[in-house]
Amino acid sequence: MSTLVEIEAAIERLPRNDFQQLREWIAERDHEQWDQQLEADVAAGRLDQFAQEAIEDFQAGRFKDL
């Protein structure tokens, strides 16, 4: 297994095109992990309070049209 220092050094040596592909892959992976965490939070009810507050604000007229 490579260490983080070895991985960083290998990334520094990548040709520009390969580096761009790596950046895109990392961004995609990051978004997938964020989506999974959000789905887990929703399923666990950790966002229910925020949703309820938003509904109450909307019903009370405390909102702006976008």
PyRosetta script that sets phi, psi and omega in degrees:
from pyrosetta import init, pose_from_sequence

init()
pose = pose_from_sequence("MSTLVEIEAAIERLPRNDFQQLREWIAERDHEQWDQQLEADVAAGRLDQFAQEAIEDFQAGRFKDL")
pose.set_psi(1, 135.1)
pose.set_omega(1, 179.6)
pose.set_phi(2, -79.4)
pose.set_psi(2, 148.4)
pose.set_omega(2, 174.4)
pose.set_phi(3, -84.8)
pose.set_psi(3, 165.1)
pose.set_omega(3, 178.5)
pose.set_phi(4, -59.9)
pose.set_psi(4, -39.1)
pose.set_omega(4, 178.4)
pose.set_phi(5, -61.2)
pose.set_psi(5, -42.0)
pose.set_omega(5, 179.0)
pose.set_phi(6, -66.4)
pose.set_psi(6, -40.2)
pose.set_omega(6, 178.9)
pose.set_phi(7, -64.5)
pose.set_psi(7, -44.9)
pose.set_omega(7, 178.6)
pose.set_phi(8, -60.2)
pose.set_psi(8, -42.4)
pose.set_omega(8, 179.2)
pose.set_phi(9, -63.3)
pose.set_psi(9, -40.7)
pose.set_omega(9, 178.9)
pose.set_phi(10, -65.4)
pose.set_psi(10, -39.1)
pose.set_omega(10, 178.3)
pose.set_phi(11, -63.5)
pose.set_psi(11, -40.4)
pose.set_omega(11, 178.9)
pose.set_phi(12, -59.6)
pose.set_psi(12, -28.6)
pose.set_omega(12, -177.6)
pose.set_phi(13, -89.2)
pose.set_psi(13, -5.3)
pose.set_omega(13, -177.6)
pose.set_phi(14, -66.7)
pose.set_psi(14, 142.3)
pose.set_omega(14, 170.6)
pose.set_phi(15, -64.2)
pose.set_psi(15, 156.0)
pose.set_omega(15, -175.9)
pose.set_phi(16, -51.7)
pose.set_psi(16, -46.2)
pose.set_omega(16, -178.4)
pose.set_phi(17, -63.1)
pose.set_psi(17, -43.5)
pose.set_omega(17, 178.7)
pose.set_phi(18, -65.3)
pose.set_psi(18, -38.2)
pose.set_omega(18, 177.5)
pose.set_phi(19, -62.5)
pose.set_psi(19, -42.1)
pose.set_omega(19, 178.4)
pose.set_phi(20, -61.9)
pose.set_psi(20, -42.6)
pose.set_omega(20, 178.2)
pose.set_phi(21, -63.4)
pose.set_psi(21, -39.7)
pose.set_omega(21, 178.0)
pose.set_phi(22, -64.1)
pose.set_psi(22, -44.1)
pose.set_omega(22, 178.2)
pose.set_phi(23, -58.0)
pose.set_psi(23, -44.8)
pose.set_omega(23, 179.8)
pose.set_phi(24, -63.6)
pose.set_psi(24, -41.2)
pose.set_omega(24, 179.5)
pose.set_phi(25, -64.2)
pose.set_psi(25, -43.8)
pose.set_omega(25, -179.9)
pose.set_phi(26, -64.6)
pose.set_psi(26, -42.9)
pose.set_omega(26, 179.0)
pose.set_phi(27, -61.6)
pose.set_psi(27, -43.4)
pose.set_omega(27, 178.8)
pose.set_phi(28, -62.6)
pose.set_psi(28, -44.9)
pose.set_omega(28, 179.2)
pose.set_phi(29, -62.1)
pose.set_psi(29, -41.5)
pose.set_omega(29, 179.4)
pose.set_phi(30, -62.5)
pose.set_psi(30, -44.2)
pose.set_omega(30, 179.0)
pose.set_phi(31, -64.0)
pose.set_psi(31, -39.9)
pose.set_omega(31, 178.7)
pose.set_phi(32, -62.4)
pose.set_psi(32, -43.3)
pose.set_omega(32, 179.7)
pose.set_phi(33, -66.4)
pose.set_psi(33, -38.4)
pose.set_omega(33, 178.2)
pose.set_phi(34, -63.7)
pose.set_psi(34, -44.5)
pose.set_omega(34, 178.0)
pose.set_phi(35, -59.6)
pose.set_psi(35, -43.3)
pose.set_omega(35, 179.2)
pose.set_phi(36, -62.8)
pose.set_psi(36, -41.6)
pose.set_omega(36, 179.0)
pose.set_phi(37, -65.4)
pose.set_psi(37, -42.6)
pose.set_omega(37, 178.8)
pose.set_phi(38, -61.7)
pose.set_psi(38, -45.1)
pose.set_omega(38, 178.2)
pose.set_phi(39, -60.8)
pose.set_psi(39, -40.1)
pose.set_omega(39, 178.5)
pose.set_phi(40, -66.0)
pose.set_psi(40, -40.7)
pose.set_omega(40, 178.8)
pose.set_phi(41, -64.7)
pose.set_psi(41, -41.6)
pose.set_omega(41, 178.1)
pose.set_phi(42, -63.4)
pose.set_psi(42, -47.7)
pose.set_omega(42, -178.8)
pose.set_phi(43, -61.7)
pose.set_psi(43, -32.7)
pose.set_omega(43, -178.8)
pose.set_phi(44, -84.6)
pose.set_psi(44, -4.0)
pose.set_omega(44, 178.4)
pose.set_phi(45, 80.6)
pose.set_psi(45, 12.2)
pose.set_omega(45, -176.9)
pose.set_phi(46, -71.7)
pose.set_psi(46, -12.5)
pose.set_omega(46, -179.9)
pose.set_phi(47, -108.5)
pose.set_psi(47, 0.6)
pose.set_omega(47, -177.1)
pose.set_phi(48, -58.0)
pose.set_psi(48, -41.8)
pose.set_omega(48, -178.7)
pose.set_phi(49, -61.9)
pose.set_psi(49, -41.8)
pose.set_omega(49, 179.8)
pose.set_phi(50, -66.7)
pose.set_psi(50, -39.0)
pose.set_omega(50, 178.1)
pose.set_phi(51, -64.1)
pose.set_psi(51, -43.7)
pose.set_omega(51, 179.7)
pose.set_phi(52, -63.1)
pose.set_psi(52, -42.5)
pose.set_omega(52, 177.8)
pose.set_phi(53, -61.4)
pose.set_psi(53, -41.3)
pose.set_omega(53, 179.6)
pose.set_phi(54, -64.6)
pose.set_psi(54, -41.7)
pose.set_omega(54, 178.3)
pose.set_phi(55, -62.9)
pose.set_psi(55, -44.9)
pose.set_omega(55, 179.6)
pose.set_phi(56, -63.1)
pose.set_psi(56, -42.4)
pose.set_omega(56, 177.7)
pose.set_phi(57, -62.0)
pose.set_psi(57, -43.2)
pose.set_omega(57, 179.1)
pose.set_phi(58, -61.9)
pose.set_psi(58, -47.4)
pose.set_omega(58, -179.2)
pose.set_phi(59, -63.6)
pose.set_psi(59, -30.1)
pose.set_omega(59, 178.8)
pose.set_phi(60, -85.5)
pose.set_psi(60, 0.0)
pose.set_omega(60, 178.6)
pose.set_phi(61, 81.9)
pose.set_psi(61, 13.5)
pose.set_omega(61, 179.5)
pose.set_phi(62, -92.4)
pose.set_psi(62, 77.0)
pose.set_omega(62, 179.1)
pose.set_phi(63, -157.9)
pose.set_psi(63, 164.7)
pose.set_omega(63, 175.5)
pose.set_phi(64, -124.0)
pose.set_psi(64, 138.7)
pose.set_omega(64, 172.9)
pose.set_phi(65, -68.0)
pose.set_psi(65, 140.7)
pose.set_omega(65, 177.2)
pose.set_phi(66, -94.8)
pose.dump_pdb("model.pdb")
